[in-house]
Amino acid sequence: ALMIEPGIKYLMKKTKMSRKVSSIIIFAIVLTIIIGIVTWGIISLISESTNLLQTLNIYIDKTYTQIQKTIARMSITKNNISNNVLNLAQDTSKEILQKMSTWITEFLTKLISVVTSIPTIGIYIVITILSVYFVCTDRIYMLDFMEHHMPKKWVQKIGVHIREITIKLGGYLKAEAILILVSFVISVVGL
């Protein structure tokens, strides 16, 4: 609600609309953007996880075959490696690959189960959306109500602390955005 407050004030000033109408318009725009991003992320996550699960065994078999070829290429007579050591290396590599396959499969299965629990998450999202809407539309009335029922010193101290928190939080978010942008640029250049 605090993040979309400047948009609501801007729309109210430019179009002379009431606070409720401005809140609905800005809230609908922000909600559409958030839903679009989340939907795209969930669809991408499900499709990539499904593709990885389907091709995981192929990659594990290829890796195991490559390890077997590498072991077979090693000259047993030149390196004086006994058959026991070679058998142990083959068995160990097979166990490691099986455990990795099991771990990745379990992880992706749990990830898909979390994604499929979206109806429960949807209920929480609807409640959050409704509460943000009501806070946006009735913010002035809530602040007015608090000011009339609290001592003036408390209201002044709370106002100072809220301003400090928003300034610090804004600086933190700006720093995080810069770090993410730098990491993105480095990754794009590197890849």
N, C-alpha and C positions, 0 to 999 in steps of 0.2 A: 504494500500500500504506500509506503514511503517512497519507493522507487518510481511509482507512476504518478505521484502527486504533482511534480513539475509539469508533466504532460496535461494533467487535468486543469491546472491553473492556466497554462498557456492556451488551451482550447477555450476555456471560459473567457479569457481576456480577448482573444481574437474574434470569437464568434458570438459573444454575449449570450451564450447558452447558460442554462441553470447548471448547478453542480451535479445534480443527478444525471442529466443527459450527457454532460461532459464525461462523467465517471463511466457511464455505460459505454460510450464510444471508445474511450481510451482503453478501458478494461477489455472490451471485445477485441481490439487490435492486438493488445499484448497477449491475451489468451490465445488468439489464433496463431500468433507467432510461436508461442511456447508449445502449443499442441502440435503444430507442424514439425517443430524440431524434435520433440519427444517421439512422435509417430515415425519420423524418418529414422531416428536412432534405434527404436525398437525393431522396426522392419529390417534394418541393416544387421542388427545384432542377431536376430533369429535366422536370417538367411545365411549369414557367414558361419554361425555356429552349426547349422544344419549341414552346410557344405563341408565344413571341417570334420564333422562326425562321419559323414559318408566317405570321405577320402582319407581318414586317419589310418585305417588299416593298410591302405595302399602305400602310404608314406612309411609306415612302420616296416612293411615287408621289403620295400626298396632299401631302407636303411640297413636292415638285417642282411639282405643279399649283398650290399656293398661291403659290410663288415666281413662277411664270409669270403668274398673275393679278395679282400685285403689280406686276410689270414692265409688264404690259399696261395697268394703270390709270395708270401714270405718263404724263403728257402730254408727248409728245416735243417738240412745238412750244413749250410754255410753259417747259420746263426746258432747252431747247437741248441735248438729249442726242442724240448721233449714233447712227445704227443700229449702227455698229461697237461702240460702248460697250455698247449693249443686247445685242447678240449675244455679246459677251465676257462680260457678266454672266450671261446664260443658260447659256452653255457652262461657265463656272466653277462656277455653282451645281449644274449637272448632274454635273460631275466630283467636286465635294465630296460630294454625296449618294451617288454610286457608290462612292467610297472609304470613306465611313462605312459603307455597306451591306456592302462587302467586309470591312472590319475587324470589324464586329459579327458577321457570319456566321462568320468565321474564329475569333473568340474563343469564340462559343457552340459551334462544332464541336469545338474543343479542350477546352472544358469538358465536353461530353458524352463525349468520348473518355476524359477523366480519370475521369469517373464510371463509365464502362463497364469501366475497369481495376480494378474492385472485387475480382475474385478474387485478384489479387496483393496488394492491400491486405488482403484477408481473411486471407491466410496470416500476414501480419505481426500482424494483430489477434489471431489465435488464439495465436500464440507469446507475445504480450504478455500476454494473459489468463492463460495457463498460468503464466507467470513471476510475475505479480502474485499469483496464487492460492498458489503455493508460497512466495513471500516472506511472505504473510499468515499462512499456517499454521505455518511454521517460523521465524518471526522471532525468537522467544525462543531457539531452539536456535542460530541463526546468531550472535546477539549474545553468547550464552554461549561459543560456540566462539571468537569473536574476542577476548573478554576473557581467555580462558585462554592464548591464543597471542600476545598483545601485551603490552608493558610497561604497568604501571599508569598511568604519566604520559601515555602515548599515549591510553589509553582515556579518561582524564579530559579531555584536551584535545579529543578527538574528540567526546565527549559535550557539552562546552561549545559547540563550533562547530555541532553539529547543532541544539542548542536555539536558538542565535542565528539560524541559517538558517531554522528553522521559524517563529520569531517574525517575522523580517523578511519572509519569503515570505507568511505569513498577513496581515501588515499591507499588503503590496503587493496581494494578491488582494482584500482588503477595500476598499482604495482604488479598484481597478479596478472592482469591483462597484458601488461608489457612483457612480463616473463614468458607467458604463453605465446605471445606473438614472436618473440625472439626464438623460442624453441621450435615453433612452427617453421620459421624461415630457415633455421639451421637444418631441420629435417628435410625440407623441400630441396635445399641446395645439396644436401648430402645424398638424397635419393635421386 
